Amino acid sequence: MVVPELRPWRAARPHVVRIAQALRPRLARAAAAAKPRIARLARAGKPQVARVTRPKTWHYTAGAATAGLALAAGVVTAAGPWDSSGQRTAERDRAAALGRAGGTDHGRVPGAPAQPRPAPSAGPVLTGLGGVSTVKSAPDGKALAKTLTPLLKDPALGPRPAAAVVDVTTGRRLYGTDSDAALTPASTTKIATAVAALSAMGADHRLTTRAALEPDTQEVVLVGGGDPTLTAREASDGSAGLRVLADQTAAALAQRGVRDVTLSYDTTRYAGTQKHPIGVNPNLAPVSPLMVDEGRTDDSTSGPVTRVTDPAADAARRFGDLLKSRGIKATAPGPSKATARAQTLATVDSPPLSALVERMLTNSDNDIAEALARQTAIATGHRADFAGADQAINDRLRKLGLPLKGAAFKDGSGLNRADRLTADLLTALLAKAADPAHPELRPALTGLPVAGFTGTLTTRYTDGAAGVVRAKTGTLTGVNTLAGTVVDQDGRLLAFAFMANNTNNPAAAQTALDRAATTLAACGCR
């Protein structure tokens, strides 16, 4: 992806160049110092590398991380704490997010301040490299209660808000108030959907859309694989492209001497109704395994907008138009089912599940959430409908040992008011995603919006904990929730969940939740 050069960057470029020139000798020395360690790691890993024949994403990540961490130890020492704080990463993320709308549930607030303060520095944690950690122990529970309890008594949070704070390193709960109360979670449900999907399918899993030819009838069937990010746009931006599928399908038909086909589409991957319990709603399309650009009727990529009434028929019609422009005459499409004899003409694959999860969480994308809930049901042998997804998510989270008392997953997105989660479960989900024993769950953390910079938190925390709070928002009428992670003033990584039901002023409730998270970030609490 090419990011246009921004005017602020052009103005800052001379300063950055001078800084880079000043640091170059130290970085070179640091790299030289790290070189023997990298060589030793490479030699140690060589036999294992030789045995690998088809590396997956995590193989590349593990190898890069090993060399990168060794080099980072020297670079951090040479360049100082500013390079180790994550501030540059946050600024890069913000630059990429400036033109983005908020998300499916939360649009950008007109007139909101656009320039957050620089992210405070979190202490570098190099314990894994054998260095000495300066991070202190977790906050004291009593001190934390003294700090947070008054904030959570804000009338804007309704009669009985629930909260939990957990030390991610140990999994120990540091603070809780009604943390076992099962409340309507709104979009924080997506954290559970993410963890269940990653657990069931793995971070490398991809969703395939294919075109198949019935040899006896010259029928081309467009088979939906459940990819909610399939796009018909010329610039696919890494998503599977309907145009690419049409190119490959037309070429395969031409090789067979076929120029005239009957066009059909297959949506049998999912079962049950396509209609979400909330009914027709601009926040999501009917739940279908075949859709293009989330059934949007404009050029938007996030946020509420009118959707097509039948996403599969719309996708097949557009596919037929693309075939015609490539010399293949196709009939108006109708529903069908590909038989076992159908010959695959072409396929396109979605981005890996890790990327889908991150996009879902960052932009609070309901269409991806409902798709991942259905895919989790399929992967675990349940019926691919709302009820089957509920059972599948429950089953996966139970196998991970998470506290499910009172939990209900009536959808994957959190738009259903019958959903129920507890603050204990939300913090346990986040802590489990950080568990070194479950690297496949990490996208449930890396996809969380960054306060003041990305996704649904772009316009929040501009005067507070910008860059150090990462959290999933949840908003329905009368419901305001926030769950995520924060680095406190002692460099300790904490997971938190704040849940408020029966609120009557959404703006005031949101401000109260942000104040609680900001206070947690500023807390030493001893």
C-alpha positions in Angstrom: 0.0 0.0 0.0 1.3 3.4 -0.9 0.5 6.2 1.6 0.5 9.7 0.1 3.1 12.0 1.6 1.4 14.3 4.1 2.2 18.0 4.4 3.2 17.7 8.1 5.7 15.0 7.1 7.2 17.2 4.4 7.7 20.0 6.9 9.3 17.6 9.5 11.5 15.7 7.0 14.6 17.9 7.5 14.5 17.3 11.3 14.0 13.6 10.9 16.9 13.4 8.5 19.1 15.2 10.9 18.0 12.9 13.8 18.7 9.9 11.5 22.1 11.1 10.6 22.9 11.7 14.3 21.8 8.3 15.3 23.3 6.5 12.3 26.7 5.8 14.0 25.1 4.5 17.2 22.6 2.3 15.2 25.5 0.9 13.2 27.4 0.0 16.4 24.2 -1.5 17.8 23.7 -3.6 14.7 27.3 -4.7 14.8 27.0 -5.7 18.4 23.8 -7.7 17.7 25.3 -9.4 14.7 27.0 -12.3 16.6 23.8 -13.0 18.4 21.7 -13.0 15.2 24.3 -15.4 13.6 24.1 -17.7 16.6 20.3 -17.7 16.5 20.4 -18.4 12.7 22.8 -21.3 13.2 20.7 -22.7 16.0 17.5 -22.5 13.9 19.0 -23.8 10.7 18.2 -27.5 11.2 14.6 -26.6 12.0 14.3 -24.4 9.0 15.6 -27.2 6.8 12.7 -29.4 8.0 10.0 -26.9 7.1 8.6 -27.4 3.6 5.6 -25.1 3.5 6.0 -22.3 6.0 2.9 -20.5 7.3 2.6 -16.9 8.4 3.7 -17.7 12.0 6.9 -19.3 10.7 7.9 -16.1 9.0 6.8 -14.1 12.0 8.8 -16.2 14.5 11.9 -16.0 12.4 11.7 -12.3 11.9 10.9 -11.7 15.5 13.9 -13.6 16.7 16.3 -11.6 14.6 14.3 -8.4 15.2 14.4 -8.7 19.0 18.1 -9.3 19.0 18.7 -6.2 17.0 16.1 -4.2 18.9 18.0 -4.7 22.2 21.0 -2.8 20.8 18.9 -0.2 18.9 16.9 0.7 22.0 20.1 1.2 24.0 21.7 3.3 21.4 18.7 5.5 20.4 17.2 6.1 23.8 13.7 5.6 25.2 11.9 7.5 22.5 12.5 4.8 20.0 11.3 2.1 22.4 8.1 3.8 23.4 5.9 2.9 20.5 5.3 6.6 19.7 6.6 6.3 16.2 4.3 3.4 15.5 1.3 5.3 16.9 2.1 8.3 14.8 2.3 6.1 11.7 -1.0 4.5 12.5 -2.6 7.9 13.0 -1.3 9.2 9.7 -2.8 6.2 7.9 -6.1 6.6 9.8 -6.6 10.4 9.3 -8.9 10.0 6.3 -10.9 7.1 7.7 -14.4 7.1 9.1 -14.9 5.7 12.5 -16.6 2.4 12.1 -19.8 0.5 11.7 -21.2 1.5 15.1 -19.4 4.8 15.7 -18.9 7.4 13.0 -16.5 10.3 13.2 -17.8 13.1 15.3 -18.0 16.3 13.3 -15.8 19.1 14.7 -14.0 16.8 17.1 -10.3 17.7 17.7 -8.1 15.9 15.3 -4.7 16.3 17.0 -4.0 14.2 20.1 -1.1 14.9 22.3 1.9 12.6 21.8 1.6 9.2 23.3 3.3 8.9 26.7 6.3 6.6 26.7 6.0 3.1 28.2 9.1 1.5 29.5 10.8 -0.9 27.2 10.3 -4.5 28.3 13.4 -6.5 27.3 13.2 -9.3 29.9 12.7 -11.8 27.1 16.2 -10.9 25.8 17.8 -11.5 29.2 17.9 -7.8 30.1 16.8 -6.3 33.4 13.2 -5.2 33.5 12.4 -1.9 35.2 8.7 -2.6 35.2 7.3 -2.6 38.7 4.8 -5.0 40.2 1.0 -4.8 39.5 -1.0 -2.0 41.1 -2.3 -2.6 44.6 -6.0 -3.7 44.6 -7.1 -1.4 47.4 -5.4 1.6 45.9 -6.9 0.8 42.5 -10.4 0.6 44.1 -9.9 3.9 45.8 -9.0 5.5 42.4 -11.6 3.8 40.2 -14.7 3.4 42.4 -15.6 7.1 42.6 -15.3 7.4 38.8 -17.6 4.4 38.2 -20.3 6.0 40.5 -20.8 8.7 37.9 -24.6 8.9 37.3 -23.9 8.9 33.5 -23.0 5.2 33.8 -26.5 4.2 35.0 -27.6 2.5 38.2 -25.1 -0.4 38.4 -22.1 -0.4 36.1 -19.7 -3.4 36.1 -15.9 -3.3 35.9 -12.9 -5.5 36.1 -9.1 -4.9 35.9 -6.7 -7.8 35.4 -2.9 -7.9 35.4 -2.2 -9.4 32.0 1.2 -10.9 33.0 -0.2 -13.0 35.9 -3.9 -13.2 35.0 -4.7 -12.0 38.5 -7.8 -9.8 39.0 -6.8 -6.5 40.6 -10.2 -4.8 40.8 -13.8 -5.8 40.3 -17.2 -4.4 40.9 -20.2 -6.6 39.8 -17.7 -8.1 37.5 -19.7 -11.4 37.3 -22.9 -9.6 36.3 -24.1 -10.6 32.8 -24.9 -7.4 30.9 -25.6 -6.4 27.4 -22.1 -5.9 25.9 -22.9 -4.2 22.5 -19.8 -4.4 20.2 -17.4 -5.6 22.8 -19.0 -9.0 21.8 -16.6 -8.9 18.9 -13.7 -9.7 21.2 -15.3 -13.0 22.0 -16.1 -13.6 18.4 -12.5 -12.9 17.5 -11.0 -15.2 20.1 -13.4 -18.1 19.2 -12.8 -17.8 15.5 -9.0 -17.7 15.9 -9.1 -20.6 18.3 -11.3 -22.7 15.9 -9.6 -21.9 12.6 -6.1 -20.4 13.3 -4.7 -17.1 12.3 -3.6 -18.3 8.8 -7.1 -19.5 7.7 -8.5 -18.0 4.5 -12.0 -18.0 3.0 -12.3 -19.0 -0.6 -14.8 -17.8 -3.3 -14.9 -20.0 -6.4 -16.4 -20.3 -9.8 -17.3 -23.8 -10.9 -18.5 -25.3 -14.2 -21.2 -28.0 -14.3 -19.8 -30.0 -17.3 -23.2 -31.4 -18.4 -25.2 -28.2 -18.5 -22.5 -25.5 -19.2 -23.7 -23.8 -16.0 -21.2 -21.6 -14.1 -21.9 -21.5 -10.4 -20.5 -18.7 -8.2 -20.0 -20.4 -4.9 -19.9 -18.3 -1.8 -17.3 -19.2 0.7 -18.3 -16.7 3.4 -15.7 -14.0 2.6 -17.3 -10.7 3.7 -14.4 -8.7 2.3 -14.7 -9.8 -1.4 -14.6 -6.7 -3.5 -15.6 -5.6 -7.0 -13.5 -2.4 -6.8 -10.6 -2.0 -9.2 -8.3 -1.5 -6.2 -8.8 -4.5 -4.0 -6.3 -3.3 -1.3 -5.4 -6.9 -0.4 -8.9 -8.3 -0.4 -10.1 -11.0 -2.8 -11.2 -9.4 -6.1 -14.3 -10.3 -8.0 -12.6 -8.8 -11.1 -9.7 -11.3 -10.7 -12.1 -14.1 -10.3 -13.9 -13.0 -13.5 -10.5 -12.8 -15.4 -9.5 -16.3 -14.4 -13.0 -17.7 -15.0 -13.3 -16.2 -18.5 -9.8 -17.5 -19.4 -10.7 -21.0 -18.2 -13.9 -21.0 -20.2 -12.2 -19.8 -23.3 -9.6 -22.6 -23.0 -12.6 -25.0 -23.0 -14.2 -23.3 -26.0 -17.1 -22.2 -23.9 -18.5 -18.7 -24.7 -22.1 -19.0 -23.6 -23.1 -20.0 -20.0 -26.0 -20.2 -17.6 -25.0 -18.3 -14.5 -26.0 -19.4 -11.0 -24.9 -18.7 -7.4 -24.6 -21.0 -4.4 -25.2 -19.8 -0.8 -25.6 -23.2 0.8 -22.5 -22.7 3.0 -24.7 -20.9 5.5 -28.0 -22.2 7.0 -31.0 -20.5 8.5 -32.2 -16.9 8.0 -30.1 -14.2 6.5 -32.0 -11.6 8.5 -30.4 -10.4 11.7 -32.8 -10.2 14.7 -32.6 -6.4 14.7 -34.1 -6.5 11.1 -33.1 -4.4 8.2 -30.4 -2.0 9.4 -27.8 0.2 7.8 -25.1 -1.2 10.2 -25.0 -4.6 8.4 -26.1 -6.5 5.3 -28.2 -9.6 5.3 -25.9 -12.4 6.5 -24.9 -14.3 3.4 -21.8 -16.4 2.4 -21.7 -14.5 -0.9 -21.5 -10.7 -0.9 -19.5 -8.0 -2.6 -18.3 -4.9 -0.8 -20.6 -5.8 2.2 -23.6 -5.1 0.1 -23.0 -1.4 0.3 -24.9 0.9 -2.1 -22.1 3.5 -2.3 -18.3 3.7 -2.3 -18.0 3.6 1.5 -15.9 0.9 3.3 -17.2 1.5 6.8 -20.0 3.1 8.7 -23.8 2.7 8.3 -25.2 2.9 4.8 -28.1 1.4 2.9 -27.4 -2.2 1.9 -28.7 -4.3 -1.0 -31.6 -6.6 -0.1 -30.0 -9.7 -1.6 -26.2 -9.6 -1.4 -25.7 -12.9 -3.2 -27.9 -12.0 -6.2 -26.1 -8.7 -6.4 -22.7 -10.3 -6.3 -23.7 -12.8 -9.0 -25.2 -10.0 -11.2 -22.0 -8.0 -11.0 -19.9 -11.2 -11.7 -22.1 -11.8 -14.8 -21.4 -8.2 -16.0 -17.7 -8.8 -15.6 -17.8 -12.0 -17.6 -19.7 -10.3 -20.4 -17.0 -7.6 -20.6 -14.5 -10.4 -21.0 -16.3 -12.1 -23.9 -18.4 -14.6 -22.0 -22.2 -14.4 -22.5 -24.0 -15.2 -19.3 -27.7 -15.4 -18.4 -29.3 -13.5 -15.6 -28.2 -15.3 -12.4 -30.4 -17.5 -10.2 -29.9 -19.5 -7.0 -28.5 -23.1 -7.4 -26.1 -25.5 -5.7 -22.8 -26.7 -7.2 -22.8 -30.5 -7.5 -19.9 -32.8 -6.7 -19.2 -33.1 -10.5 -18.7 -29.3 -10.8 -15.2 -28.4 -12.0 -13.5 -25.5 -10.3 -12.6 -22.8 -12.9 -11.1 -20.2 -10.6 -10.7 -19.2 -6.9 -9.8 -16.2 -4.9 -8.9 -16.2 -1.3 -9.5 -13.7 1.5 -6.8 -12.1 3.6 -5.7 -14.4 6.5 -8.1 -14.6 9.4 -5.7 -12.5 11.5 -6.2 -9.6 9.1 -10.0 -10.1 9.1 -10.1 -10.1 12.9 -8.0 -6.9 13.1 -10.2 -5.1 10.6 -13.3 -6.2 12.4 -12.1 -4.9 15.8 -10.5 -1.7 14.5 -13.6 -0.6 12.5 -16.2 -2.4 14.6 -17.2 -4.2 11.3 -20.5 -6.0 11.9 -20.5 -7.9 8.6 -17.1 -9.5 9.3 -18.2 -10.3 12.8 -21.3 -12.2 11.6 -19.3 -14.0 9.0 -16.7 -15.1 11.5 -19.4 -16.3 13.9 -20.8 -18.5 11.1 -17.4 -19.7 10.0 -16.6 -20.7 13.6 -19.8 -22.8 13.6 -18.8 -24.5 10.4 -15.3 -25.2 11.7 -16.6 -26.8 14.8 -19.3 -28.9 13.3 -22.3 -26.8 14.3 -25.1 -25.6 12.0 -24.1 -22.3 10.3 -26.9 -20.1 11.6 -27.3 -17.8 14.6 -28.0 -20.6 17.1 -25.2 -22.7 15.8 -22.7 -19.8 16.1 -23.9 -19.2 19.7 -23.1 -22.9 20.5 -19.8 -22.8 18.7 -18.5 -19.6 20.4 -19.5 -21.0 23.8 -17.8 -24.3 23.0 -14.5 -22.7 21.9 -14.3 -20.3 24.8 -15.1 -23.1 27.3 -12.2 -25.2 25.9 -10.0 -22.2 26.6 -11.0 -22.3 30.2 -12.8 -18.9 30.2 -15.5 -17.9 32.7 -18.8 -18.3 30.8 -21.4 -18.1 33.5 -24.3 -16.0 32.3 -22.7 -15.5 28.8 -24.9 -15.6 25.6 -23.8 -15.0 22.1 -27.0 -14.4 20.1 -25.0 -12.9 17.2 -21.3 -12.3 16.4 -21.5 -8.5 16.3 -23.1 -7.4 19.5 -26.1 -5.7 17.8 -28.5 -8.2 19.4 -29.6 -6.9 22.8 -30.0 -10.5 24.0 -26.2 -10.9 24.0 -24.7 -11.2 27.5 -21.1 -11.0 28.7 -19.5 -10.2 32.0 -16.6 -7.9 32.8 -14.7 -11.0 34.1 -15.2 -12.7 30.7 -14.0 -9.7 28.7 -10.8 -9.3 30.7 -10.2 -13.0 30.6 -10.5 -13.0 26.8 -7.9 -10.2 26.6 -5.6 -11.9 29.0 -5.9 -15.2 27.1 -5.1 -13.4 23.8 -1.9 -12.2 25.5 -1.0 -15.7 26.7 2.3 -16.9 25.2 0.8 -20.4 25.0 -1.8 -19.1 22.5 0.0 -17.0 19.8 -2.8 -17.7 17.4 -5.1 -15.4 19.5 -2.8 -12.4 19.3 -4.8 -10.5 16.6 -7.6 -10.1 19.2 -5.2 -7.6 20.9 -3.4 -6.1 17.9 -6.7 -5.3 16.2 -8.0 -3.2 19.1 -8.3 0.5 18.2 -5.5 2.8 19.5 -6.8 5.7 21.6 -6.7 8.9 19.6 -5.3 7.3 16.5 -7.2 4.5 14.9 -10.7 3.1 14.2 -13.5 3.8 16.6 -11.1 5.6 19.1 -9.7 8.0 16.5 -11.5 11.0 18.0 -11.3 9.9 21.6 -8.6 10.5 24.3 -7.1 13.4 22.4 -6.5 15.1 25.8 -5.7 12.0 27.8 -4.3 8.5 27.2 -3.7 8.8 23.5 -1.6 5.9 22.3 -1.5 3.9 25.6 -5.1 2.8 25.7 -6.2 0.1 23.2 -9.8 -0.8 23.5 -13.0 -2.1 21.8 -16.0 0.2 22.1 -19.6 -0.9 22.5 -22.6 1.4 21.9 -26.3 0.8 21.7 -29.1 2.9 22.9 -28.8 2.7 26.7 -25.6 0.6 26.5 -22.0 1.9 26.7 -19.1 -0.5 27.1 -15.3 -0.3 26.8 -12.8 -3.2 27.1 -9.1 -3.3 26.2 -5.6 -2.9 27.5 -3.6 -0.1 29.0 0.0 0.4 30.1 0.0 2.1 33.5 2.6 4.5 34.7 4.8 1.7 36.0 4.9 0.0 32.6 2.5 -2.8 33.7 0.1 -4.1 31.0 -3.4 -4.3 32.4 -6.7 -5.6 30.8 -9.9 -3.8 31.7 -13.6 -3.9 31.0 -16.1 -1.2 31.9 -19.8 -2.0 31.2 -22.8 0.3 31.7 -26.4 -0.5 30.9 -29.5 1.6 31.3 -27.6 4.8 30.5 -29.6 7.8 29.2 -26.9 10.1 27.9 -24.5 8.4 25.5 -22.0 11.3 25.3 -21.8 11.6 29.0 -21.4 7.8 29.5 -18.7 7.7 26.9 -16.8 10.5 28.6 -17.1 8.7 31.9 -15.7 5.5 30.5 -12.8 7.4 28.8 -12.1 9.1 32.1 -11.9 5.7 33.9 -9.5 4.3 31.3 -7.4 7.5 31.3 -7.1 7.3 35.1 -6.1 3.7 34.9 -3.3 4.7 32.4 -2.1 7.4 34.8 -2.2 5.1 37.8 0.7 3.8 39.8 -1.9 3.0 42.5 0.3 1.8 45.4 
